[in-house]
């Protein structure tokens, strides 16, 4: 569903002859070459749950998913096939569970949690190539993807505010 807003439904500035600078453009957009460099760099550091899910569903083996949450959180629900490596234990256990030649996609609870960022930093400092999965397990679940729990597999319907309910394509 595409949401559109007509200009007639938006507040209109008074027409005084002097252009009004919107808060959006108080800081002007970057030059296209700078924007391209920034967004390319951002994609080098982040991935999203839809891409991780699609890759895993297609049988990708070129990365490993690491869940950096606590054991009770892991037991509550985790991505099937993920490696459980709580952030506080990364420096001690990473070499035991991870191959340095295989890139890591790390996640924590969700957008309001810096756990994945801390885990990614710890892994990078140990020499691993790492990306952070934005959205974390929260958006994995909200997008309707299955998790393994201590009681067995569980899958909730997709939240229509976060994912299309009739398609695997986010339209991104």
C-alpha positions as CSV (number, residue, x, y, z in Angstrom):
1,X,0.0,0.0,0.0
2,X,1.4,3.4,-1.0
3,X,0.6,6.3,1.2
4,X,0.3,9.6,-0.6
5,X,-0.3,13.1,0.7
6,X,-1.6,15.8,-1.5
7,X,-0.1,19.2,-1.0
8,X,-3.6,20.6,-0.3
9,X,-3.7,18.5,2.9
10,X,-0.4,19.9,4.1
11,X,-0.2,23.3,5.8
12,X,0.8,25.9,3.2
13,X,3.3,28.7,4.0
14,X,2.2,32.3,3.6
15,X,3.1,33.5,0.1
16,X,5.4,36.6,0.8
17,X,7.7,36.4,-2.1
18,X,10.6,35.3,0.1
19,X,11.3,31.5,-0.1
20,X,10.9,29.8,3.3
21,X,13.7,27.4,4.1
22,X,12.3,24.2,5.6
23,X,13.8,22.5,8.6
24,X,14.6,19.6,6.2
25,X,17.0,21.8,4.2
26,X,18.4,23.9,7.0
27,X,21.4,21.6,6.6
28,X,21.6,21.1,2.8
29,X,21.9,17.6,1.3
30,X,25.4,16.4,0.6
31,X,26.9,16.5,-2.9
32,X,25.9,13.4,-4.9
33,X,29.5,12.0,-4.8
34,X,29.7,12.4,-1.0
35,X,26.2,10.9,-0.6
36,X,27.2,7.9,-2.7
37,X,30.3,7.4,-0.6
38,X,28.4,7.7,2.6
39,X,25.6,5.3,1.7
40,X,28.1,2.8,0.2
41,X,30.0,2.9,3.5
42,X,26.8,2.5,5.5
43,X,25.9,-0.6,3.6
44,X,29.4,-2.0,4.4
45,X,28.5,-1.8,8.1
46,X,24.8,-2.7,8.2
47,X,22.4,-5.1,6.7
48,X,18.7,-5.6,7.5
49,X,16.6,-8.5,8.6
50,X,14.9,-9.0,5.2
51,X,18.3,-9.4,3.5
52,X,19.5,-11.8,6.2
53,X,16.3,-13.8,6.0
54,X,16.3,-14.0,2.2
55,X,20.0,-15.0,2.2
56,X,19.5,-17.8,4.8
57,X,16.3,-19.0,3.1
58,X,18.3,-19.3,-0.1
59,X,21.0,-21.4,1.7
60,X,23.7,-18.7,1.9
61,X,26.8,-19.9,3.8
62,X,29.0,-16.9,3.2
63,X,28.3,-15.3,6.6
64,X,27.3,-16.4,10.1
65,X,24.6,-14.8,12.3
66,X,25.7,-14.1,15.9
67,X,23.1,-13.3,18.5
68,X,24.8,-11.2,21.2
69,X,22.0,-11.3,23.8
70,X,21.9,-13.1,27.2
71,X,21.1,-16.8,27.6
72,X,17.5,-16.1,28.8
73,X,17.0,-13.8,25.8
74,X,18.4,-16.5,23.5
75,X,16.1,-19.1,25.0
76,X,13.1,-16.8,24.5
77,X,13.7,-16.8,20.7
78,X,16.6,-16.8,18.3
79,X,17.2,-17.0,14.6
80,X,17.5,-20.6,13.5
81,X,21.1,-21.4,12.8
82,X,22.5,-18.4,14.7
83,X,25.5,-18.7,17.0
84,X,24.9,-17.6,20.5
85,X,27.8,-15.4,21.7
86,X,26.9,-12.9,24.4
87,X,28.7,-9.6,24.1
88,X,30.6,-10.0,27.4
89,X,32.0,-13.4,26.3
90,X,33.1,-12.5,22.7
91,X,36.7,-11.8,23.6
92,X,37.0,-15.2,25.3
93,X,34.8,-17.4,23.0
94,X,34.9,-15.9,19.5
95,X,37.8,-18.0,18.3
96,X,36.0,-21.2,19.5
97,X,32.8,-20.5,17.6
98,X,33.7,-18.3,14.7
99,X,35.9,-18.8,11.6
100,X,37.9,-15.5,11.1
101,X,37.5,-16.0,7.3
102,X,33.7,-15.9,7.5
103,X,32.0,-12.5,7.8
104,X,29.7,-12.1,10.9
105,X,26.3,-10.5,11.0
106,X,25.6,-9.6,14.6
107,X,22.3,-8.6,16.2
108,X,20.8,-7.9,19.6
109,X,17.3,-7.0,20.7
110,X,16.4,-4.1,18.3
111,X,16.8,-0.5,17.3
112,X,16.7,0.7,20.9
113,X,19.6,-1.5,21.9
114,X,23.4,-0.9,21.4
115,X,24.3,-4.5,22.3
116,X,24.9,-5.4,18.6
117,X,27.0,-2.3,18.2
118,X,29.1,-3.3,21.2
119,X,29.4,-6.9,19.9
120,X,30.3,-5.7,16.4
121,X,33.1,-3.5,17.9
122,X,34.4,-6.4,20.0
123,X,34.5,-8.7,17.0
124,X,36.1,-6.0,14.7
125,X,38.8,-5.5,17.4
126,X,39.5,-9.2,17.2
127,X,39.9,-9.1,13.5
128,X,36.5,-10.3,12.3
129,X,34.7,-8.7,9.3
130,X,31.4,-7.8,10.8
131,X,28.0,-6.1,9.9
132,X,25.3,-5.2,12.3
133,X,21.8,-6.4,11.5
134,X,19.6,-3.3,11.9
135,X,16.3,-4.0,13.6
136,X,17.6,-6.9,15.6
137,X,15.5,-9.9,16.7
138,X,12.6,-7.5,17.3
139,X,12.2,-6.8,13.6
140,X,13.0,-10.4,12.7
141,X,10.0,-11.4,14.7
142,X,7.9,-8.4,13.6
143,X,8.5,-9.2,9.9
144,X,7.0,-12.6,10.5
145,X,10.2,-14.8,10.4
146,X,10.4,-17.9,12.5
147,X,12.5,-18.2,15.7
148,X,13.7,-21.2,17.7
149,X,12.8,-21.1,21.4
150,X,13.5,-23.3,24.3
151,X,10.0,-24.8,23.7
152,X,10.6,-25.3,19.9
153,X,10.0,-23.2,16.7
154,X,7.7,-20.2,16.9
155,X,6.4,-17.8,14.2
156,X,4.1,-14.9,14.5
157,X,2.3,-13.2,11.7
158,X,4.0,-10.2,10.1
159,X,3.3,-6.8,11.6
160,X,1.7,-4.8,8.8
161,X,3.5,-1.7,10.1
162,X,6.9,-3.2,9.5
163,X,6.5,-5.6,6.6
164,X,4.3,-6.3,3.7
165,X,1.8,-9.0,4.7
166,X,1.2,-10.4,1.2
167,X,4.8,-10.6,0.0
168,X,8.4,-11.4,0.8
169,X,9.5,-8.3,-0.9
170,X,9.8,-5.1,1.2
171,X,9.9,-2.9,-1.9
172,X,13.2,-1.5,-0.8
